[in-house]
Amino acid sequence: MTSQITRFVGVHGFASNFHLRQVVWRGIKYRSGEHAYNAAKTRNRRARLRIAAAATPKRAKRMGRRMPLRPGWECARQSIMREVLLAKFTQNPDLAAALLATGDALLVEGNTWHDNYWGCCYCPREKCAEPGQNHLGRLLMDLRDELRRQHR
């Protein structure tokens, strides 16, 4: 049976986009992957820089939610998340090593904030009873496989 990591907290907190670790993405330094992802919602460089300067990932997320979404956002958001994750893990070798150390574990971004797109919500609400799509976990597992191939 394959092991599972169902929350990105504690020792597995590095997998969370809220993990504070510098990411340079498209020429701008961000405090976390969450900062970079939310800045990507707009093409306005000034707005991106304001999000990059947000004190916390939570604040960056809040700012990103207020941005008028750039054209084609819904189609681009997974590929942008992949770019941000690639930057995060290739620019921080210790995080890449931590991701590789998860072996073949199923990675699930378990949450209680009703995000069944990027993760899987474990709250008791009926709307969250179905398993989430776990796109973040899937992208991380794909990236882990890619890193593993590169390290061979």
N, C-alpha and C positions, 0 to 999 in steps of 0.2 A: 504494500500500500504506500502511495506517495504521501509524504508529509505535507502539511499545509501551514502557511503563515497567514493568519486571517486578520491581523491588525498591524498597521505600520506604526507601532509605538515601542518604547523601550529599546531593546537591542536591535529591533527592526525599524526603528524610527527613521533611519537613513533613507528608507524607500518612500517616505512621505514627501510630497511636494512642499510641505511646511517645514521640512528639515532645513535649518539655516546653514547654508553652504553656498559660497559664491558661485555663480554661473554667469559666464559671458556668453551672451546669445545675440547674434546679429549686431555685434559691435558695442553692446551696452552691458555693463556689469550689473547683475542683480543679486540680491541677498539670498534668494532661494529660487527653486524651480517655480514655485507658486507666483512669485513676483514676475518672472519671465513669461510664464503662460498667460497671466492676466494682462500684461503689457501687450502681448501679441494680438489682443482683441481689437486693437486700433492700429492704424497706419501712421497716426500722428506722433512724431518723434518726441515732441514736448510732453505729451501725455504719457508716453512710455517712460520718459525720464522721471516724471512725477511718481509713477508706479514703482519704478526701480528704487526710488528714495523712500518708499513707505517703510515705516518703522518695523512692521511685522508682516508675516505672510497673510495673516487674517486681514490686516488693513489693505494690503495689495489686492486681495480677493474682493474686498468690498469696493475698492476703487474700480477694479475691472468690471464689476457688475453694473457700474454706472456709465461705462463707456458705450457710446453708440458702436455696435458691432461692425467691423469692417465687412465689406461685401464678400460673400462666400465663406463666412466664418464657420457655418455648420459643416460644410464640406471639408474645411481645412483643419479643424481643431484637433483631430487625431494625429495628423501628420506633424502639426506644430508641437503637440505634446511629445511626440517621438523625438523631434529635434531638440527640444528642451531637455528631455531625459538623456539623450545621447551626449549633449554638452555637459550636463551635470556629472555623469558617470565617467566620461573620458577626461574631463578636466580635474577630477578628484580621484586619483588612483585608489585611495583607501576606501572610497565608496564603491568603486568597481570591485575591489576585493571582497567587500562585505556582500555585495550582490552575488558574486560568484560563490561565496561561502554558503548561500542558501541552497546550493546543490540543485536538486530537481524538485524542490518543494513547490507546491501550487501557491502562487502569491495572490492574495485577495485583499483589496483595499476595503476591509470591513469598516463600517461606520454606523453612526446613529443619526446622521443628518440628512437621511433620505436620498442619498446619492446612489442611485442604482444604474447610472450611466458609467461613471468612472470606477465605481466599486460595487459593494453589496451592503445594503442597509440591513442591520440586525435589529431594528426597533420593532415593537409589537404592532405597529400600524398595519392594517390590512393591505394597503397599497404597496407595502414593502415586503409582503410575504413571499413574492416570487423572487428567485435568485436574481441578483443584479448582473448587468452585462460585464462588469469588471474590466473595462477597457484599460485602466491604468495597470492593473495586475497583469493583463495580457501583454501590454507593451513592455513592462519590466521583464517578463519571462522571455520575450523575444530578444530584448536587449541582452539579457543574461546569456542566451544561446549565442548571440553574435560575439559577445566578449569572450566566451569560452572558445569559440572557433579561432579568434584572434590570438589567444594565449597559447594555443597548441603549437 
